Structures are given as C-alpha cells and as structure tokens.
Amino acid sequence: DLMSIIVEGVQKVLYTNNHIYLVSNPATGIWEMAVRNTVKKGILHAVNGSFSSKWATVSNECDYNVGILDYEWGKGIKPEDVDELLSSGKYDVFAMVHNETSTGVMSPLEPIAELLQSKYPEVIWLVDAVSSMAGHKIEVDKLGIDLILSSTQKAWGLPEGFAVCAVSNKI
C-alpha cells in the first residue's frame, strides 16, 4: 500500500502516467541503466557542466557511440544545436541535464520537446532532473520525456542515497 501511494504521488508531481521506479542508489546509477537499456546506434549528450560531462563519460565507458554537444559551462542547451547533430542520423538517444547543478543553469525543456516531437519522434529522450525534479514543474507526458531521473536529496528534500525515475512505454 505504501509503495502504491508513493508511486501515485510521484506520478502526480511529474504529471505522468509512466512507470515509476524507486531505486536504492544515487541517481547516477540510473545513468548507466538508462544508457544500456536505450542505445542501439548512438547517444548524443549535451554537456554544459560537471554532471552532464560525467554522464557522457559513463556512456563512453559503456562503449557506445557517443556524440558530445559541448557548451561552455554556464550556458544552456539550444534546440538548434541538438537538431544539427540529431539530423546526422547517428543517434537514437538524446541525453541532457535539465538543471546543471554544478553551474546552476537550467535549460528550458519545452523547445527541446517541440524539436524532438516534431522532427525526431523515434529518438529516446533521457533527462537528468536531479536538482529540478519536485522543485520545478516538469510535465513529463506533455513534454514526451522517455526517462527522467532524480535523487531525493536535492529538491525533494529527502535523505540521500535514493533515486526516482519515470520511464515511458517507448523504452
């Protein structure tokens, strides 16, 4: 009963009907799980800070075709840059950090959602929302996010060492 209440609560916070997974490890552990369960051709990472850089390193260490959309730290992610690299056809997954904790820069999700929904509906969208989930309104289903993850110690305001993720049926 408790788990059902928690899952339903998380779904309400994220405006989603997606599957909710509660994981007893930091959210960084979900990075590898997400990559290993989604990438077939390649993964494009938007890197604009320490955590997005580390996630790209995880994908590289998993021996996947990794593309890096490299930004100066402190700059947000631009949909036109994502479009340019996804148009190559080399990537079936796009990964980004919504709010890059190391720099405090939040990249808007709506313009990226519009791009992915209109031009790349087959691309799987992975979003690290460690420092934004539960602190910023994220309408997962409306945006079309396929996997979104967070740790509980940031905006959730709960003890560390626990992670939450929502996964669409696309995965």
Buried (B, 14 or more C-beta within 10 A) or exposed (E): EEEEEEBEEBBEBBBBEBBBBEBEEBBBBBBBBBBEEBBEEBBBBBBBBBBBBBBBBBBBEBEBBBBBBBBEBEEBBBBEEBBEBBEEEEBBBBBBBBBBBBBEBBBEBEBBBEBBBEEBEEBBBBBBBBBBBBBEEBBBBEBBBBBBBBBBBBBBEEEEEBBBBBBBEBB
